[in-house]
């Protein structure tokens, strides 16, 4: 049986290795916080009325805010970032090998996080700008929307790079696990 000092040393030994994963939990929690505030705000009567008047959730500029921005900040920002960090933590313990690349852990975090922030900001910004344009002069919506495609494409690509770096790191780690000699129990 391990004593408290032995357990504590084991935890201390793994802390530096895992400290870089804490940022995944911080970003996940922050995104959930933003998502819950967003959800509460979008059901307040004046905001809900404005969103409904610009097409939320079925089309028009309103759908950029509700459901797209709201869903993405919660699902991608909250859940996916958490799962990335959790898999980086769990895979070495379950597979008995180190993660293929610690650098790729950093790259997947930053590319994905910057992409999520840009994606959410773009959806919110264009939802608001196009919504105001729709109510003031519907002819202005196309003038505003022409910038949407290149911007959302750029931030989506940034987020996608983070995902693909993550996938590569996980699959290369799986390959390390498969190459590891099996230890049959007797």
C-alpha positions as MATLAB code, in Angstrom:
seq = 'XXXXXXXXXXXXXXXXXXXXXXXXXXXXXXXXXXXXXXXXXXXXXXXXXXXXXXXXXXXXXXXXXXXXXXXXXXXXXXXXXXXXXXXXXXXXXXXXXXXXXXXXXXXXXXXXXXXXXXXXXXXXXXXXXXXXXXXXXXXXXXXXXXXXXXXXXXXXXXXXXXXXXXXXXXXXXXXXXXXXXXXXXX';
ca = [
       0.000    0.000    0.000;
       1.271    3.457   -0.889;
       1.694    6.061    1.793;
       0.601    9.650    1.343;
       4.175   10.738    0.674;
       4.586    8.097   -2.072;
       1.285    9.108   -3.712;
       2.214   12.749   -3.444;
       5.609   12.132   -5.081;
       3.944   10.268   -7.939;
       1.630   13.216   -8.497;
       4.545   15.668   -8.279;
       6.509   13.600  -10.802;
       3.726   13.848  -13.380;
       2.779   17.504  -12.834;
       5.417   19.086  -15.124;
       4.502   16.609  -17.861;
       0.804   17.491  -17.621;
       0.956   21.163  -16.711;
       0.800   22.148  -20.376;
      -2.562   20.364  -20.633;
      -4.190   22.638  -18.040;
      -4.671   25.291  -20.710;
      -7.049   22.912  -22.516;
      -9.260   22.847  -19.403;
      -9.026   26.616  -18.968;
     -10.079   27.308  -22.573;
     -12.823   24.668  -22.384;
     -14.229   26.216  -19.205;
     -13.968   29.731  -20.635;
     -15.795   28.696  -23.807;
     -18.551   27.047  -21.771;
     -18.829   30.247  -19.743;
     -19.133   32.366  -22.907;
     -21.628   29.857  -24.327;
     -23.836   29.953  -21.236;
     -23.793   33.753  -21.117;
     -24.581   33.790  -24.848;
     -27.481   31.366  -24.252;
     -28.938   33.456  -21.446;
     -28.624   36.694  -23.414;
     -30.252   35.310  -26.553;
     -33.444   34.389  -24.670;
     -33.891   37.833  -23.102;
     -36.976   39.364  -24.701;
     -35.386   42.384  -26.444;
     -32.513   40.317  -27.845;
     -34.768   37.387  -28.797;
     -37.124   39.783  -30.592;
     -34.223   41.334  -32.505;
     -32.820   37.889  -33.424;
     -36.242   36.729  -34.600;
     -36.621   39.882  -36.700;
     -33.384   39.082  -38.561;
     -34.133   35.430  -39.243;
     -32.886   33.463  -36.250;
     -32.699   30.470  -36.117;
     -33.925   29.552  -39.602;
     -32.019   31.812  -41.928;
     -30.926   35.334  -42.557;
     -28.217   36.976  -40.487;
     -29.794   35.837  -37.210;
     -28.788   32.213  -37.761;
     -25.125   33.250  -37.523;
     -25.731   34.201  -33.876;
     -28.353   31.591  -32.966;
     -27.723   28.699  -33.479;
     -24.290   28.788  -35.199;
     -22.162   30.947  -32.872;
     -23.869   29.607  -29.759;
     -23.463   25.971  -30.785;
     -19.859   26.310  -31.930;
     -18.577   28.047  -28.813;
     -20.157   25.327  -26.660;
     -19.452   22.236  -28.750;
     -16.115   23.066  -30.355;
     -14.824   25.456  -27.718;
     -16.125   23.605  -24.710;
     -16.377   19.934  -25.582;
     -13.806   19.408  -28.342;
     -11.007   21.342  -26.617;
     -11.710   19.407  -23.403;
     -11.609   16.079  -25.262;
      -8.341   17.009  -26.965;
      -6.698   17.737  -23.621;
      -8.217   14.641  -22.015;
      -7.016   12.375  -24.816;
      -3.512   13.858  -24.624;
      -3.571   13.056  -20.903;
      -5.160    9.601  -21.121;
      -3.568    8.083  -24.213;
      -0.041    7.755  -22.738;
      -1.458    6.187  -19.581;
      -3.690    3.767  -21.422;
      -1.195    2.923  -24.164;
       1.989    2.839  -22.126;
       3.901    5.171  -24.457;
       4.605    8.891  -24.578;
       2.662   11.130  -26.928;
       4.332   11.230  -30.327;
       5.122   14.960  -30.179;
       4.850   17.482  -27.361;
       5.335   20.242  -29.929;
       2.275   19.022  -31.782;
       0.317   19.258  -28.508;
       1.187   22.960  -28.393;
       0.440   23.507  -32.066;
      -2.912   21.726  -31.901;
      -3.904   23.823  -28.895;
      -2.961   27.208  -30.294;
      -4.201   26.684  -33.861;
      -7.513   25.301  -32.619;
      -7.994   27.931  -29.915;
      -7.211   30.835  -32.234;
      -9.524   29.294  -34.830;
     -12.360   28.914  -32.324;
     -12.001   32.512  -31.143;
     -11.915   33.773  -34.723;
     -14.829   31.593  -35.795;
     -17.063   32.693  -32.913;
     -16.080   36.352  -33.328;
     -16.732   36.234  -37.073;
     -20.168   34.657  -36.642;
     -21.155   37.177  -33.974;
     -19.745   40.187  -35.828;
     -21.345   39.350  -39.161;
     -24.599   38.297  -37.487;
     -24.835   41.708  -35.837;
     -23.601   43.744  -38.829;
     -25.776   41.938  -41.358;
     -28.736   41.993  -38.971;
     -28.485   45.757  -38.554;
     -28.082   46.169  -42.312;
     -31.140   43.978  -42.950;
     -33.299   46.153  -40.701;
     -31.924   49.486  -41.960;
     -31.580   48.740  -45.696;
     -31.757   45.131  -46.938;
     -29.668   46.105  -49.971;
     -26.673   46.621  -47.650;
     -26.606   42.980  -46.521;
     -24.753   41.825  -49.639;
     -22.196   44.622  -49.226;
     -21.423   43.391  -45.715;
     -21.695   39.680  -46.531;
     -19.055   39.757  -49.269;
     -16.387   39.927  -46.549;
     -17.864   37.027  -44.598;
     -16.689   34.197  -46.888;
     -12.975   35.016  -46.919;
     -12.881   35.728  -43.178;
     -14.831   32.637  -42.081;
     -12.759   30.571  -44.531;
      -9.532   31.833  -42.986;
     -10.510   31.244  -39.362;
     -12.026   27.858  -40.246;
      -8.744   26.880  -41.888;
      -6.819   27.942  -38.806;
      -9.111   25.829  -36.631;
      -8.817   22.971  -39.126;
      -5.016   23.064  -38.942;
      -5.320   22.607  -35.177;
      -7.625   19.625  -35.654;
      -5.373   17.970  -38.223;
      -2.258   18.459  -36.099;
      -4.186   16.841  -33.234;
      -5.315   13.920  -35.413;
      -1.777   13.391  -36.706;
      -0.349   13.413  -33.174;
      -2.961   10.944  -31.921;
      -2.602    8.584  -34.884;
       1.199    8.662  -34.699;
       0.921    7.844  -31.006;
      -1.400    4.926  -31.839;
       1.257    3.724  -34.239;
       3.809    3.807  -31.398;
       1.420    1.749  -29.281;
       0.962   -0.849  -32.052;
       4.737   -1.167  -32.527;
       5.255   -1.717  -28.827;
       5.872   -5.386  -27.971;
       2.918   -6.934  -26.223;
       3.425   -8.121  -22.671;
       1.194  -11.141  -22.136;
       0.147  -11.638  -18.558;
       0.818  -15.013  -17.015;
];
